Amino acid sequence: MTVPIPADDRLIVAIDRPDAISGLKLAETLGDAVSFYKIGLGMLTGGGLALARELKDEHGKRIFLDMKLFDIGATVEAAVRGLAQFDLDFLTVHGDPHVVRAAREGAGGKEMKILAVTILTSLDRDDLDEGMMRAGDVTQMVVERAGRALEAGADGVIASPQEATLIRALPQAAGKLIVTPGVRPVGAALGDQKRVMTPAQAIAAGADHVVVGRPVWQAEDPRAAAEAITREMMSPQACTPNA
């Protein structure tokens, strides 16, 4: 019989469920195996903010609100100011410097961390070409955007684990957070992710947190799946870059 292990804040489980009721049911299934949850834009109209507050206030969970805000500075500042009142842990905005600066103003003195999105982990060079983004190596673009976002005041960045080592080496990254989606346990389906690593590889590369959704909530036993990821993050492979 596998011995249960305590939750590890480095694992953030994405509750990509259609509504707050099914999201809460998933959290109850995972129980004390998971302490940190991501609630994204897809749940916003299904009671996502209410679920975030319930998990935070009544269950003591940490919450990453993944809104990827992007707009003119005044609008971003107002939106972040409104969200900051809920004492959530992480909030994402796009990594454009004007957006990051506005979000910082909106957050005021709250402890909520502003995380800047670099380039989505579901995109590759072909996708950027289709979107008329400038030419260049995707990895280098991610690193450049991360540096600029951190200079603008971001508390950390969202990037694929494939770029984590390079971002961690930036002078601007000292003391900052690197949160990596695009993380898949060995054998898990990639889904729409294109720049991926395993949980152990991501931690070894310099990630502070890994975000995992479908490999947990689509598993036959979600709690066991979450515990397996936690064990992997605690393994020797997670301490050795490029292992």
MOSUL-V594070 format. One record per residue. PHI is phi in whole degrees, -180 to 180 (999 if undefined). Layout:
phi: <PHI	PHI>
//
This chain:
phi: <999	-76	-80	-60	-122	-68	-62	-124	-60	-69	-92	-113	-93	-81	-89	-91	-108	-73	-157	-65	-65	-70	-65	-67	-62	-63	-61	-68	-65	-74	55	-84	-79	-133	-117	-138	-127	-107	-120	-108	-61	-62	-97	-58	-84	-107	88	-61	-68	-64	-65	-57	-68	-67	-64	-73	-79	-103	-119	69	-88	-87	-130	-110	-93	-99	-99	49	-63	-152	-173	-66	-55	-63	-71	-62	-58	-66	-64	-67	-60	-68	-73	-63	-68	-89	55	-78	-93	-127	-140	-99	-135	-68	-81	-63	-53	-66	-71	-63	-62	-64	-64	-61	-64	-65	-70	56	-95	-70	-83	-60	-85	-94	-110	-97	-80	-90	-130	-53	-71	-88	-108	-127	-61	-61	-65	-66	-62	-63	-86	63	-78	-60	-68	143	-68	-60	-59	-65	-64	-61	-63	-64	-64	-62	-59	-68	-66	-67	-63	-79	116	-64	-81	179	-134	-104	-154	-70	-61	-68	-104	-60	-62	-68	-68	-60	-79	-68	-58	-69	-87	-60	76	-101	-95	-122	-115	-118	-79	68	-109	-136	-59	-56	91	-78	-67	-75	62	-94	-87	-121	-120	-124	-149	-80	-55	-64	-63	-64	-64	-63	-77	120	-71	-86	-141	-116	-109	-132	-118	-56	-61	-93	-76	-90	-70	-61	-127	-57	-64	-63	-64	-65	-65	-65	-67	-61	-61	-64	-67	-93	-79	-58	-62	-76	-100	-122	-54	66	-71>
//
